[in-house]
Amino acid sequence: MSTFRKSQNQANPNKLNVILSTLIFVLILNVSIQIWLLYAALNNALDNNKEILIPAFIGSLILFLIGFGWLYYLPKGNFKNNKT
Protein backbone atom coordinates (compact mmCIF):
# COMPACT_ATOMS: atom_id res chain seq x y z
CA MET A 1 0.00 0.00 0.00
CA SER A 2 1.38 3.38 -1.01
CA THR A 3 1.24 6.54 1.08
CA PHE A 4 0.68 10.02 -0.28
CA ARG A 5 4.33 10.88 0.22
CA LYS A 6 5.63 7.92 -1.81
CA SER A 7 3.22 8.46 -4.70
CA GLN A 8 3.93 12.17 -4.68
CA ASN A 9 7.65 11.63 -5.21
CA GLN A 10 6.94 9.41 -8.21
CA ALA A 11 4.59 11.92 -9.85
CA ASN A 12 5.01 13.33 -13.31
CA PRO A 13 6.64 16.79 -13.71
CA ASN A 14 3.31 18.56 -14.30
CA LYS A 15 1.90 17.26 -11.05
CA LEU A 16 5.05 18.26 -9.19
CA ASN A 17 4.80 21.76 -10.66
CA VAL A 18 1.20 22.14 -9.50
CA ILE A 19 2.02 20.84 -6.02
CA LEU A 20 5.02 23.16 -5.64
CA SER A 21 3.11 26.18 -6.96
CA THR A 22 0.28 25.57 -4.51
CA LEU A 23 2.64 25.05 -1.59
CA ILE A 24 4.59 28.21 -2.39
CA PHE A 25 1.39 30.26 -2.70
CA VAL A 26 0.01 28.97 0.61
CA LEU A 27 3.32 29.53 2.41
CA ILE A 28 3.60 33.11 1.06
CA LEU A 29 0.02 33.79 2.16
CA ASN A 30 0.76 32.26 5.55
CA VAL A 31 3.89 34.38 6.09
CA SER A 32 2.03 37.52 4.96
CA ILE A 33 -0.68 36.96 7.55
CA GLN A 34 1.98 36.26 10.18
CA ILE A 35 3.77 39.52 9.41
CA TRP A 36 0.48 41.40 9.61
CA LEU A 37 -0.35 39.80 12.98
CA LEU A 38 3.07 40.57 14.43
CA TYR A 39 2.93 44.14 13.10
CA ALA A 40 -0.48 44.67 14.72
CA ALA A 41 0.78 43.18 17.98
CA LEU A 42 3.83 45.43 17.97
CA ASN A 43 1.76 48.56 17.30
CA ASN A 44 -0.64 47.70 20.10
CA ALA A 45 2.21 46.90 22.48
CA LEU A 46 3.76 50.30 21.83
CA ASP A 47 0.39 51.90 22.62
CA ASN A 48 0.15 49.85 25.85
CA ASN A 49 -2.81 47.80 24.58
CA LYS A 50 -1.80 44.51 26.16
CA GLU A 51 -5.02 42.64 25.29
CA ILE A 52 -3.90 42.15 21.66
CA LEU A 53 -0.45 40.72 22.39
CA ILE A 54 -1.32 37.19 23.51
CA PRO A 55 -3.98 36.45 20.82
CA ALA A 56 -1.70 37.82 18.08
CA PHE A 57 1.23 35.76 19.33
CA ILE A 58 -0.91 32.60 19.57
CA GLY A 59 -2.30 33.22 16.07
CA SER A 60 1.17 33.74 14.67
CA LEU A 61 2.43 30.60 16.42
CA ILE A 62 -0.45 28.57 14.98
CA LEU A 63 0.29 29.90 11.49
CA PHE A 64 3.96 29.04 11.94
CA LEU A 65 3.07 25.47 12.92
CA ILE A 66 0.73 25.18 9.93
CA GLY A 67 3.49 26.42 7.60
CA PHE A 68 5.97 24.03 9.17
CA GLY A 69 3.49 21.20 8.71
CA TRP A 70 3.06 22.07 5.03
CA LEU A 71 6.77 21.41 4.49
CA TYR A 72 6.01 17.70 4.85
CA TYR A 73 4.22 17.80 1.50
CA LEU A 74 7.18 19.17 -0.46
CA PRO A 75 8.07 16.63 -3.13
CA LYS A 76 11.65 15.45 -3.39
CA GLY A 77 11.48 15.40 -7.18
CA ASN A 78 12.28 12.80 -9.75
CA PHE A 79 15.82 11.66 -9.05
CA LYS A 80 16.94 8.71 -11.07
CA ASN A 81 20.08 6.84 -10.23
CA ASN A 82 21.80 6.18 -13.52
CA LYS A 83 24.58 3.83 -12.55
CA THR A 84 26.14 2.57 -15.72
N, C-alpha and C positions, 0 to 999 in steps of 0.2 A: 504494500500500500504506500502510495506516494504522499508526501506532505506538500503544502503550498510552497514551501521554501525550495524543495528539490525540483518541483516542476517549473518553478519560476526561473531557476538558473539554467534550465534547458530550453527556455522559450526562444522563439525566433526573434530577430533583431527589431522588428516592428513592435512586438509586444514589449520588449525591454525598453524601447524608446517611450512608449506610452506610460509604462510604469514609472520610469525615471522622471518624465515630465510632470506627472501627477504628484509624485513625492516632492519634487522641488517646489512646485506651486504651493502645496500644503505647508511645507516647512517655511517658505517665505512668508506666507500668510500668518502662520503661527508666530514667527519671530516679530512680525510687524505688530501683532496684537500685544505681544509681550513688551515690546518697547513702549507702546502706548500706555499700557498698564503701569509700567515702572515710571514713566514720565509723569503720569497723573499722580502716582503715589509720592513722588519727589516734590511736585508742586504743592500738594496738600501738606506734606511734612514741613515744608518751609513756611507755610501759613499757619502752622500749629493745629492743623485739622488731623488729629490722630486716628479718627474713626475710619479713615480710608486706607491707612497703611497696611493693616493685617489682611483685609480682604484682597487688596491689590497684590500683596506678596503671595498669598495663597493661590490666587488666580494665575499669577505668573509662574509659580512653582508647578501647578497642574499642567499648564501649557508646555513647560519645559519637559515634564515627564511624558506628555503625549508626543512631543517632538522626538524625544529620545527613544520612545517605543516605536515610532515610525521608521527609525533607522534599521530595525530588524528586517523590514521588507525591501531594503535595497538589494537589487540583484547583483550577483558577483560577475555576471557577464558570461560570454561563451568563450571559455579558454579551452583550447584543444592542445593536448600534448602530442606533438609530432616528433616522436622519437624514431628516427630512421637510421 
